[in-house]
Amino acid sequence: MLTRKPAPPAAVPSAGLFARASLLSTLVVMLLSRRTHYYDLTTTFLLASSVVVVVFLIIARATSEIPIQEKPQTKLGSPEYDITPLKAPTVSGNALLLLSKIIGNAMLGHIVARPLVNKNGSDQIRDLARQATERGSPMVSMPFCRVSSDTVTDAMAATATNAIEKGISRSYKAGEVNGVLEYNDAYKSGAVTPSQMMHRVLEAIDELKFMNMFVACHREDVLEQARASDKRWKENKPLSIFDGVPIAVKDMIKVKGYKCSDGMVLHDSDPVSTQDDTMVSRFREAGAIILGTTVMTEYGRCPLGYNSHYKGPFNPYDSNCYSGGSSSGSVCSVMTGLVPIAISFDGGGSIRLPAAFSGAFGLATTFGRIPFDCHIGRTSGNVHAGTNTATVTDTALAYSLLAQNEPGHILSKLYDGDIKGPPRPHLSDFDKIEDFSDLRIGIFWDYFNDSDPEIAAHCKAVVNELQKRGAKVVEVTIPHLKALSMAHGFSLSTAFSSLEETHFYHRNDLEPATRIQLQVGKTITGVEYMAANRMRGWAIDYIKKLFAEQIDIFLTPGCPIVAPQIPKAALSCGESNLPLFSEVMRYIFLVNLAGFAGMTMPITYTQAEDPLPISLHVMCDHWNDALLLRIAHFVEKSVLERKQPKHFVKISLE
């Protein structure tokens, strides 16, 4: 049978060929001109045109997508560990200001920013995404995963609703911290009133003013909330276990009567919120006292935590170090002893990295688990709601309140058309911490060990303790972590750049590194964004199969390094350090990309004069958040020997 031979690909002259030809023509013109000692207008025009063409083609080559090859360069599913350091300049101080001016320029920005995308594997994402599509993986922008049947019984669900009313067991030594249970016991006994406690908390805020944790704290409003709680306690009618307990709120979550800055400079013309976000209203309706809004990195784009507009916050254990971000003020308000709970968002580790740096418990719940109203939650598939706390007990109590379904909410509609909503939250097995024979721990050892050796050793020690209690370790691999990390970066960067485009063009008071980040996001193409979402779909399928067939949790260190020091040059205007950003997010991004639940938890501290926390990270399947709380309960009770931060105020409850 005759077959037609495929036609050879059309010979498309490369930019390099055009550049060489133009350069050659320029040289010829110059040589001829030297020999004749004569420059006429034609010669000058040819010379200038050749130079312009050369420059144009060099720029075009540098700022265009790297073509993918006809045959795949990396086979989809190859099990090798492939994360390498990100290639990008590290700048702060005057150099950062200059780079920001160049990249922020409408004409020059793309020329400078696009090569950063090219040299960090944009072609690999497109290459792998093509193969994923051929294998039937879906394109996913919002990582909702619906369960085929709800296995949460009424009895299981009651463990969460009862906790809101009566509390749960302590995961720590009584009195070690001022947790929700300590506040509740003090109010029940009549030892102190909410008003007395809020006066003391406000005094502690003044004492810790140098930490620069709060954007705003409306003191009279705080005291008015406290007086209302006084009345309820006096009448023996508290609204819940949270009545009279202070709560902090990340400054991208709307609080009635407060301006919302998203980490930017607040202006007089900025609107005051007229209603609470759903997360805030749930705590307010439970009687909690909203203490104020906490500093975050601008737009939440930096995982290190420092905001140069507000000159803070700083790490509670060592104020020379980063606190972790973007929920930096939230974690600091918890770890300095001001509040038991701070509510936050996590789009790229923004809850879990501050917890890792600053010694807190950071829970990013399953995507769509906690209803909230912030605009980014409706436009980005990366954002999870959750909490920072000093104890697992407080994490579990807050989770029980926040994770209840909200009929009519957009997340309920996206889940199942608002028929039943997501599976109900529960705290089943929260106290089952001596027997883990039902637990399969997934570990990708090459990934796990890509951290500071001291951190890896301490995390392995926790694995050993779980094994002693019956847990089984299963060696697994997750391919293409580098490409998946870049896919998450593409998704998050484009979300920032599209949401904040107006600010990019019309505000001159953004941090320099923010302008750079927004420009990088603007250079990512639609093709690359689609490829990132196809890789998201492939990752969900691959990892869910691991959870279904082999493992119950996936365990890594919380961060490959401890909290880094803040460079002096960064104090004035921040720093742009994408390699460091990528490094600290090494174990974090899969949760945001694939919508799973993840939690960081402190396990020990470095041996230093000012010790820094070392943390563990645990990821579980969608809607299995209660398992994370069980693991964290074990860690806090059986592994962690708590060291209070250097900057900590023990507020009396007597």
C-alpha positions as CSV (number, residue, x, y, z in Angstrom):
1,M,0.0,0.0,0.0
2,L,1.3,3.4,-0.9
3,T,1.7,5.9,1.9
4,R,2.3,9.5,1.6
5,K,5.5,10.7,3.2
6,P,5.0,13.5,5.6
7,A,5.9,16.9,4.1
8,P,9.1,18.3,5.6
9,P,8.5,21.2,7.9
10,A,8.6,24.6,6.3
11,A,12.0,26.2,6.6
12,V,11.3,29.2,8.8
13,P,14.3,31.5,9.1
14,S,15.2,31.8,12.8
15,A,15.7,35.1,14.6
16,G,19.3,34.2,14.9
17,L,19.7,33.8,11.1
18,F,18.0,37.2,10.5
19,A,20.3,38.8,13.1
20,R,23.4,37.3,11.5
21,A,22.3,38.4,8.0
22,S,21.5,41.9,9.3
23,L,24.8,42.1,11.1
24,L,26.7,40.9,8.0
25,S,25.0,43.5,5.8
26,T,25.9,46.2,8.3
27,L,29.6,45.2,8.3
28,V,29.6,45.2,4.5
29,V,28.1,48.7,4.4
30,M,30.7,49.9,6.8
31,L,33.6,48.3,4.9
32,L,32.5,49.8,1.6
33,S,32.1,53.1,3.2
34,R,35.7,53.0,4.7
35,R,37.2,52.1,1.3
36,T,35.4,54.9,-0.5
37,H,35.8,57.4,2.3
38,Y,32.3,58.4,1.5
39,Y,29.0,58.3,3.5
40,D,26.0,59.2,1.6
41,L,22.4,59.2,2.8
42,T,21.8,55.7,1.4
43,T,24.8,54.3,3.3
44,T,23.7,56.0,6.5
45,F,20.1,54.7,6.1
46,L,21.3,51.2,5.5
47,L,23.6,51.3,8.5
48,A,20.9,52.6,10.8
49,S,18.3,50.2,9.5
50,S,20.6,47.2,10.0
51,V,21.3,48.2,13.6
52,V,17.6,48.7,14.3
53,V,16.8,45.3,12.7
54,V,19.5,43.5,14.8
55,V,18.3,45.1,18.0
56,F,14.7,44.4,17.2
57,L,15.4,40.7,16.4
58,I,17.5,40.2,19.5
59,I,14.7,41.7,21.7
60,A,12.0,39.6,19.8
61,R,14.0,36.4,20.4
62,A,14.5,37.2,24.1
63,T,10.9,38.1,24.8
64,S,9.1,35.4,22.8
65,E,8.0,32.0,24.0
66,I,10.5,29.2,23.7
67,P,9.2,26.9,21.0
68,I,8.4,23.4,22.1
69,Q,9.8,20.5,20.1
70,E,7.8,18.2,17.9
71,K,8.7,15.2,20.2
72,P,8.4,15.5,23.9
73,Q,11.6,16.4,25.7
74,T,10.5,14.9,29.0
75,K,8.3,11.9,29.2
76,L,5.2,12.6,31.3
77,G,5.4,10.6,34.5
78,S,9.2,10.3,34.6
79,P,9.9,9.7,38.4
80,E,13.1,11.7,38.8
81,Y,13.2,14.4,41.4
82,D,13.8,17.6,39.3
83,I,13.5,20.7,41.5
84,T,16.4,23.1,40.9
85,P,17.0,26.7,42.1
86,L,15.0,29.4,40.3
87,K,17.0,31.6,38.0
88,A,16.4,35.3,38.8
89,P,18.3,38.3,40.1
90,T,18.3,39.1,43.8
91,V,18.1,42.8,44.5
92,S,17.3,45.2,47.3
93,G,17.9,48.8,48.2
94,N,18.8,51.2,45.4
95,A,19.3,48.4,42.9
96,L,15.7,47.3,43.5
97,L,14.4,50.7,43.0
98,L,16.2,51.0,39.7
99,L,15.0,47.6,38.5
100,S,11.5,48.4,39.5
101,K,11.6,51.6,37.5
102,I,12.8,49.7,34.4
103,I,10.4,46.8,34.7
104,G,7.5,49.1,35.6
105,N,8.0,51.0,32.3
106,A,5.3,50.1,29.8
107,M,7.9,49.7,27.0
108,L,10.9,48.2,28.8
109,G,9.0,46.0,31.3
110,H,8.2,43.1,29.0
111,I,11.7,43.1,27.6
112,V,13.3,42.6,31.0
113,A,10.7,40.4,32.7
114,R,9.9,37.9,29.9
115,P,13.4,36.3,29.9
116,L,12.8,35.4,33.6
117,V,9.9,33.2,32.5
118,N,11.7,31.7,29.6
119,K,14.8,30.5,31.5
120,N,12.8,28.9,34.2
121,G,11.1,26.2,32.3
122,S,8.0,27.7,30.6
123,D,8.6,25.4,27.6
124,Q,8.7,22.3,29.9
125,I,5.2,23.1,31.3
126,R,3.8,23.4,27.8
127,D,5.6,20.2,26.7
128,L,4.2,18.2,29.6
129,A,0.7,19.8,29.4
130,R,0.5,18.6,25.8
131,Q,1.1,15.1,26.9
132,A,-1.3,15.4,29.8
133,T,-4.0,16.4,27.4
134,E,-3.3,13.5,25.1
135,R,-3.7,11.2,28.1
136,G,-7.1,12.7,29.0
137,S,-6.2,14.8,32.0
138,P,-8.7,17.7,32.4
139,M,-7.9,21.4,32.5
140,V,-8.7,22.6,36.0
141,S,-8.8,26.3,37.1
142,M,-10.8,25.7,40.3
143,P,-9.6,22.5,42.1
144,F,-13.0,21.4,43.5
145,C,-13.2,17.7,44.0
146,R,-16.7,16.3,44.8
147,V,-17.2,13.2,46.8
148,S,-19.4,10.5,45.2
149,S,-21.2,10.0,48.5
150,D,-21.1,11.8,51.8
151,T,-19.6,9.5,54.4
152,V,-19.8,12.0,57.3
153,T,-22.5,10.7,59.7
154,D,-24.6,12.9,61.9
155,A,-22.6,11.6,64.9
156,M,-19.3,12.6,63.3
157,A,-20.7,16.1,62.3
158,A,-21.8,16.6,65.9
159,T,-18.2,16.4,67.1
160,A,-17.6,19.8,65.5
161,T,-20.9,21.5,66.5
162,N,-20.5,20.3,70.1
163,A,-16.9,21.6,70.2
164,I,-18.2,25.1,69.5
165,E,-20.5,24.9,72.5
166,K,-18.5,22.8,75.0
167,G,-14.9,22.7,73.8
168,I,-12.5,19.8,73.3
169,S,-9.5,18.2,75.0
170,R,-6.3,20.3,75.4
171,S,-3.4,19.4,73.1
172,Y,-1.1,21.3,75.5
173,K,-0.4,21.8,79.2
174,A,-3.2,23.9,80.8
175,G,-2.1,27.5,81.3
176,E,0.9,27.2,78.9
177,V,-0.7,29.7,76.6
178,N,-3.9,31.8,76.7
179,G,-6.0,29.6,74.5
180,V,-9.7,29.7,73.9
181,L,-10.2,27.2,76.7
182,E,-8.2,29.4,79.1
183,Y,-10.3,32.4,78.3
184,N,-13.5,30.4,78.6
185,D,-12.5,28.9,82.0
186,A,-11.5,32.4,83.3
187,Y,-14.9,33.9,82.3
188,K,-16.9,31.0,83.6
189,S,-15.1,31.2,87.0
190,G,-15.7,34.9,87.2
191,A,-11.9,35.5,87.8
192,V,-11.9,38.2,85.1
193,T,-14.3,39.8,82.7
194,P,-13.9,40.3,78.9
195,S,-13.6,44.1,79.5
196,Q,-10.7,43.6,81.9
197,M,-9.0,41.2,79.5
198,M,-9.4,43.6,76.5
199,H,-7.8,46.4,78.5
200,R,-4.8,44.1,79.2
201,V,-4.6,43.0,75.6
202,L,-4.6,46.6,74.4
203,E,-1.8,47.3,76.8
204,A,0.1,44.4,75.4
205,I,-0.3,45.7,71.9
206,D,1.3,48.9,73.0
207,E,4.1,47.0,74.7
208,L,4.8,45.1,71.4
209,K,4.3,48.2,69.2
210,F,7.8,47.8,67.7
211,M,6.7,44.5,66.0
212,N,4.3,46.5,63.8
213,M,1.7,43.7,63.6
214,F,-1.5,45.7,63.2
215,V,-2.8,47.9,60.4
216,A,-5.7,49.1,62.6
217,C,-7.1,48.4,66.0
218,H,-10.2,50.4,66.9
219,R,-9.9,50.5,70.6
220,E,-13.3,51.9,71.5
221,D,-14.9,49.3,69.3
222,V,-13.0,46.5,71.0
223,L,-14.1,47.7,74.4
224,E,-17.7,48.0,73.2
225,Q,-17.6,44.4,72.0
226,A,-16.1,43.4,75.4
227,R,-18.9,45.2,77.4
228,A,-21.5,43.3,75.3
229,S,-19.7,40.1,76.2
230,D,-19.6,41.1,79.9
231,K,-23.4,41.4,79.9
232,R,-23.8,37.9,78.3
233,W,-21.5,36.3,80.8
234,K,-23.2,38.1,83.7
235,E,-26.5,36.7,82.6
236,N,-24.9,33.3,82.1
237,K,-25.8,33.4,78.4
238,P,-22.5,33.2,76.4
239,L,-23.1,32.7,72.7
240,S,-20.4,30.0,72.4
241,I,-17.0,28.9,73.7
242,F,-15.6,31.9,71.8
243,D,-17.6,34.5,73.7
244,G,-15.1,37.3,74.8
245,V,-12.1,35.7,73.1
246,P,-10.0,38.2,71.0
247,I,-9.5,37.3,67.3
248,A,-7.2,38.9,64.7
249,V,-8.0,39.3,61.0
250,K,-5.7,39.4,58.0
251,D,-6.0,42.8,56.3
252,M,-7.5,41.4,53.1
253,I,-10.6,40.1,54.9
254,K,-13.3,42.7,55.3
255,V,-14.2,43.8,58.8
256,K,-17.1,46.1,59.3
257,G,-15.9,49.6,60.2
258,Y,-12.3,49.0,58.9
259,K,-10.6,49.8,55.7
260,C,-9.1,46.9,53.8
261,S,-5.6,47.6,52.5
262,D,-4.4,44.2,51.0
263,G,-1.0,45.3,52.4
264,M,-0.9,48.6,50.5
265,V,-0.6,52.1,51.8
266,L,-4.1,53.2,53.0
267,H,-5.4,56.4,51.6
268,D,-8.1,58.7,53.0
269,S,-10.2,58.0,50.0
270,D,-10.2,54.2,50.5
271,P,-13.7,52.9,51.5
272,V,-14.6,51.6,54.9
273,S,-16.1,48.1,54.9
274,T,-19.8,48.2,55.6
275,Q,-20.2,44.5,56.4
276,D,-18.1,41.6,57.7
277,D,-16.7,38.8,55.6
278,T,-18.5,35.5,56.3
279,M,-15.5,34.3,58.3
280,V,-15.5,37.4,60.5
281,S,-19.3,37.3,60.9
282,R,-19.2,33.7,62.1
283,F,-16.8,34.7,64.9
284,R,-18.7,37.8,65.7
285,E,-22.0,35.9,65.9
286,A,-20.2,33.4,68.3
287,G,-19.3,36.3,70.6
288,A,-15.7,36.6,69.7
289,I,-14.1,40.1,69.9
290,I,-12.6,41.3,66.7
291,L,-9.3,42.9,67.8
292,G,-8.3,44.5,64.5
293,T,-6.7,43.9,61.1
294,T,-3.1,42.6,60.8
295,V,-0.3,43.6,58.5
296,M,0.4,41.4,55.4
297,T,2.8,41.6,52.5
298,E,1.5,43.7,49.7
299,Y,-1.2,41.8,47.8
300,G,0.1,38.7,49.7
301,R,2.8,38.3,47.0
302,C,5.8,37.7,49.2
303,P,6.3,34.6,51.4
304,L,8.9,36.2,53.6
305,G,6.5,38.5,55.6
306,Y,8.1,41.9,55.8
307,N,6.1,44.9,54.5
308,S,8.2,48.1,54.0
309,H,5.1,50.3,54.2
310,Y,4.5,49.3,57.8
311,K,8.1,48.5,58.7
312,G,7.3,45.0,59.9
313,P,6.3,42.6,61.2
314,F,9.3,40.7,62.6
315,N,9.8,37.1,63.8
316,P,8.7,36.7,67.4
317,Y,11.6,34.5,68.1
318,D,14.3,36.7,66.6
319,S,13.3,40.2,65.3
320,N,16.3,40.1,62.9
321,C,14.5,37.4,60.9
322,Y,11.6,37.2,58.7
323,S,8.3,36.1,60.2
324,G,7.0,34.4,57.1
325,G,4.2,35.7,54.8
326,S,2.0,36.7,53.6
327,S,0.0,36.4,56.8
328,S,2.9,37.9,58.9
329,G,0.9,40.1,61.2
330,S,-1.6,37.3,61.9
331,V,1.0,34.8,62.9
332,C,2.8,37.4,65.1
333,S,-0.4,38.4,66.9
334,V,-0.8,34.7,67.8
335,M,2.8,33.9,68.8
336,T,3.3,37.1,70.8
337,G,0.3,36.0,73.0
338,L,-2.2,38.7,71.9
339,V,-4.8,36.4,70.5
340,P,-5.4,32.6,70.4
341,I,-6.6,32.6,66.7
342,A,-6.0,34.7,63.6
343,I,-7.9,34.1,60.4
344,S,-6.1,34.3,57.1
345,F,-5.9,33.1,53.5
346,D,-3.3,30.8,51.9
347,G,-2.6,31.1,48.1
348,G,1.0,30.0,48.1
349,G,1.7,29.1,51.7
350,S,0.5,32.4,53.2
351,I,-0.8,30.6,56.3
352,R,1.6,27.7,56.5
353,L,4.9,29.5,55.9
354,P,4.4,32.1,58.6
355,A,3.6,29.1,60.9
356,A,6.8,27.4,59.8
357,F,9.0,30.5,60.3
358,S,7.3,31.6,63.6
359,G,6.4,28.4,65.4
360,A,2.6,28.4,65.0
361,F,0.2,25.8,63.7
362,G,-1.0,26.8,60.2
363,L,-4.0,25.1,58.6
364,A,-4.9,25.7,55.0
365,T,-8.2,23.8,54.7
366,T,-9.4,21.9,51.6
367,F,-10.1,24.3,48.7
368,G,-13.7,25.4,49.2
369,R,-14.0,24.1,52.7
370,I,-14.4,27.5,54.5
371,P,-16.8,30.0,52.9
372,F,-15.5,33.5,52.5
373,D,-16.2,36.6,50.5
374,C,-12.8,38.1,49.5
375,H,-12.7,38.8,45.8
376,I,-9.6,36.8,45.2
377,G,-11.4,33.7,46.3
378,R,-13.8,34.0,43.4
379,T,-11.1,34.5,40.8
380,S,-8.2,32.3,41.8
381,G,-8.1,28.5,42.3
382,N,-5.2,28.8,44.7
383,V,-6.7,30.4,47.7
384,H,-7.6,28.4,50.8
385,A,-9.0,29.9,54.0
386,G,-7.7,28.9,57.4
387,T,-6.1,29.9,60.6
388,N,-2.9,30.5,62.5
389,T,-2.9,29.4,66.2
390,A,-0.5,28.6,69.0
391,T,-2.2,25.3,69.8
392,V,-3.9,22.5,67.8
393,T,-6.9,22.7,70.2
394,D,-7.5,26.3,69.0
395,T,-7.1,25.3,65.4
396,A,-9.7,22.5,65.8
397,L,-12.1,24.9,67.6
398,A,-11.8,27.5,64.9
399,Y,-12.1,24.9,62.1
400,S,-15.3,23.6,63.7
401,L,-16.9,27.1,63.5
402,L,-15.5,28.3,60.2
403,A,-16.0,25.1,58.1
404,Q,-19.7,24.8,58.5
405,N,-21.6,24.9,55.2
406,E,-23.2,28.1,54.1
407,P,-26.2,27.5,51.9
408,G,-26.4,30.0,49.0
409,H,-22.7,30.8,49.1
410,I,-20.7,30.8,45.8
411,L,-18.5,27.9,47.1
412,S,-21.6,25.8,47.8
413,K,-22.9,26.5,44.4
414,L,-19.6,25.6,42.7
415,Y,-19.4,22.4,44.7
416,D,-22.8,20.8,43.8
417,G,-25.1,23.6,42.7
418,D,-25.9,24.4,46.3
419,I,-27.8,21.1,46.7
420,K,-26.1,19.9,49.9
421,G,-22.8,21.7,49.8
422,P,-19.4,20.2,50.7
423,P,-19.1,17.3,53.2
424,R,-19.7,18.5,56.8
425,P,-16.7,19.2,59.0
426,H,-16.0,16.9,62.0
427,L,-13.3,16.2,64.6
428,S,-13.6,12.4,64.7
429,D,-10.5,10.7,66.1
430,F,-9.0,14.0,67.3
431,D,-8.0,12.2,70.5
432,K,-6.8,9.0,68.9
433,I,-3.1,9.8,69.1
434,E,-1.6,6.6,70.6
435,D,-2.5,4.2,67.8
436,F,-1.7,5.0,64.2
437,S,-1.9,1.5,62.8
438,D,-4.5,2.9,60.4
439,L,-2.2,5.5,59.0
440,R,-0.1,5.2,55.8
441,I,2.5,7.9,55.4
442,G,3.6,8.8,51.9
443,I,7.2,10.1,51.6
444,F,9.1,11.0,48.4
445,W,12.5,10.7,50.0
446,D,14.5,12.7,47.4
447,Y,12.0,15.6,47.9
448,F,11.9,15.2,51.7
449,N,15.7,15.3,52.0
450,D,16.1,18.4,49.8
451,S,16.3,20.6,52.9
452,D,18.8,21.5,55.6
453,P,20.1,18.2,57.1
454,E,19.1,19.3,60.6
455,I,15.6,19.9,59.5
456,A,15.3,16.6,57.6
457,A,16.7,14.7,60.6
458,H,14.1,16.2,63.0
459,C,11.3,15.5,60.6
460,K,12.5,11.9,60.2
461,A,12.4,11.6,64.0
462,V,8.7,12.5,64.0
463,V,8.1,9.8,61.3
464,N,9.9,7.3,63.6
465,E,7.6,8.2,66.5
466,L,4.5,7.6,64.3
467,Q,6.0,4.3,63.2
468,K,6.4,3.3,66.8
469,R,2.7,3.8,67.1
470,G,1.9,1.5,64.2
471,A,2.0,3.9,61.2
472,K,3.4,2.5,57.9
473,V,5.8,4.4,55.6
474,V,5.2,4.1,51.9
475,E,7.8,5.4,49.5
476,V,6.2,7.3,46.6
477,T,7.2,9.6,43.9
478,I,5.5,12.7,42.5
479,P,7.0,13.5,39.1
480,H,7.6,16.9,37.6
481,L,7.7,18.9,40.8
482,K,9.6,21.6,39.1
483,A,7.0,22.0,36.4
484,L,4.2,21.8,38.9
485,S,5.9,24.5,41.0
486,M,6.1,26.7,37.9
487,A,2.4,25.9,37.1
488,H,1.4,27.2,40.5
489,G,3.6,30.2,40.0
490,F,2.0,31.0,36.7
491,S,-1.5,30.6,38.1
492,L,-0.8,32.8,41.1
493,S,1.2,35.5,39.2
494,T,-1.5,35.9,36.5
495,A,-4.2,36.2,39.2
496,F,-2.2,39.0,41.0
497,S,-1.5,40.8,37.7
498,S,-5.1,40.7,36.4
499,L,-6.7,41.6,39.8
500,E,-4.3,44.5,40.5
501,E,-3.7,45.8,36.9
502,T,-5.3,49.1,37.7
503,H,-3.0,49.6,40.6
504,F,0.0,48.7,38.5
505,Y,-0.7,51.5,36.1
506,H,-2.2,54.1,38.4
507,R,-0.5,53.9,41.8
508,N,3.0,55.2,42.4
509,D,3.3,53.9,46.0
510,L,3.5,50.2,45.4
511,E,6.6,48.4,46.8
512,P,9.2,48.0,44.1
513,A,9.2,44.2,44.3
514,T,5.4,44.2,43.9
515,R,5.8,46.1,40.6
516,I,8.3,43.6,39.4
517,Q,6.0,40.7,40.4
518,L,3.0,42.2,38.6
519,Q,5.0,42.8,35.4
520,V,6.3,39.2,35.4
521,G,2.7,38.0,35.7
522,K,1.7,40.2,32.8
523,T,4.3,38.5,30.5
524,I,2.8,35.1,31.0
525,T,0.8,34.1,27.9
526,G,-2.6,32.7,27.7
527,V,-1.1,29.5,26.3
528,E,1.1,29.2,29.3
529,Y,-1.8,29.9,31.7
530,M,-3.8,27.1,30.0
531,A,-0.8,24.8,30.2
532,A,-0.5,25.5,33.9
533,N,-4.2,24.5,34.5
534,R,-3.7,21.3,32.4
535,M,-0.8,20.4,34.7
536,R,-3.0,21.2,37.7
537,G,-5.6,18.7,36.3
538,W,-2.9,16.1,35.8
539,A,-1.4,16.6,39.3
540,I,-4.9,16.2,40.9
541,D,-5.4,12.9,39.1
542,Y,-2.0,11.6,39.9
543,I,-2.0,12.5,43.6
544,K,-5.6,11.5,44.3
545,K,-4.7,8.1,42.9
546,L,-1.9,7.9,45.5
547,F,-4.4,8.8,48.3
548,A,-6.9,6.3,47.0
549,E,-4.6,3.4,46.7
550,Q,-1.4,3.8,48.7
551,I,-1.3,6.6,51.3
552,D,-3.4,8.7,53.8
553,I,-1.0,11.6,54.2
554,F,2.0,13.0,52.3
555,L,4.7,14.2,54.7
556,T,7.6,16.6,54.2
557,P,9.4,19.3,56.2
558,G,7.5,22.5,56.6
559,C,10.3,24.6,55.0
560,P,13.7,23.5,53.8
561,I,15.4,26.3,55.9
562,V,14.6,28.2,59.1
563,A,13.5,31.8,59.0
564,P,16.2,33.8,57.1
565,Q,17.6,37.1,58.4
566,I,16.2,40.3,56.9
567,P,18.9,42.1,54.9
568,K,19.5,45.6,56.1
569,A,18.9,47.0,52.6
570,A,15.5,45.4,52.6
571,L,14.2,47.4,55.6
572,S,13.7,50.5,53.5
573,C,11.8,49.1,50.5
574,G,11.8,45.3,50.7
575,E,13.7,42.9,48.4
576,S,13.0,41.0,45.2
577,N,14.4,37.5,45.8
578,L,12.5,35.0,43.6
579,P,15.1,32.2,44.2
580,L,14.5,32.5,48.0
581,F,10.7,32.7,47.5
582,S,10.9,29.5,45.5
583,E,13.0,27.8,48.0
584,V,10.9,28.5,51.1
585,M,7.7,27.4,49.1
586,R,9.3,24.1,48.1
587,Y,7.0,21.9,50.2
588,I,4.0,24.2,50.1
589,F,2.7,24.7,46.6
590,L,1.1,21.3,45.9
591,V,-1.7,22.1,48.4
592,N,-2.6,25.3,46.5
593,L,-2.2,23.9,43.0
594,A,-4.3,20.8,43.6
595,G,-6.7,22.0,46.3
596,F,-5.7,19.5,49.0
597,A,-5.6,20.4,52.7
598,G,-2.2,21.1,54.3
599,M,-0.9,22.0,57.7
600,T,2.4,23.1,59.1
601,M,3.2,22.3,62.8
602,P,6.2,23.1,65.0
603,I,8.2,20.1,66.1
604,T,11.4,21.6,67.7
605,Y,13.8,24.5,67.6
606,T,17.4,25.2,66.5
607,Q,20.1,25.2,69.1
608,A,20.9,28.9,69.2
609,E,20.8,31.7,71.6
610,D,17.6,32.9,69.9
611,P,16.2,29.5,68.8
612,L,14.1,29.4,65.6
613,P,11.3,26.9,65.0
614,I,11.6,23.8,62.8
615,S,8.3,22.6,61.3
616,L,6.7,19.6,59.7
617,H,4.2,19.8,56.8
618,V,1.4,17.3,56.2
619,M,-0.9,17.1,53.2
620,C,-4.1,15.0,53.0
621,D,-6.8,14.3,50.4
622,H,-9.7,16.7,49.8
623,W,-12.2,17.0,52.7
624,N,-10.0,14.9,55.1
625,D,-8.9,17.9,57.1
626,A,-9.8,16.2,60.4
627,L,-6.9,13.8,59.9
628,L,-4.4,16.7,59.8
629,L,-5.8,17.9,63.2
630,R,-5.3,14.4,64.6
631,I,-1.6,14.3,63.4
632,A,-1.0,17.8,64.8
633,H,-2.6,16.8,68.1
634,F,-0.1,14.0,68.4
635,V,2.8,16.2,67.4
636,E,1.9,18.9,70.0
637,K,1.3,16.5,72.8
638,S,4.0,13.9,72.2
639,V,6.8,15.6,70.2
640,L,6.9,19.4,70.7
641,E,8.6,20.8,73.8
642,R,7.4,24.4,73.5
643,K,9.7,27.3,73.8
644,Q,8.0,30.7,74.1
645,P,9.2,33.4,71.7
646,K,11.6,36.1,72.9
647,H,8.8,38.6,72.1
648,F,5.9,37.1,74.1
649,V,3.6,38.7,76.6
650,K,1.9,36.4,79.1
651,I,-1.4,38.3,79.7
652,S,-2.8,37.5,83.1
653,L,-6.3,35.8,83.2
654,E,-6.7,36.4,86.9
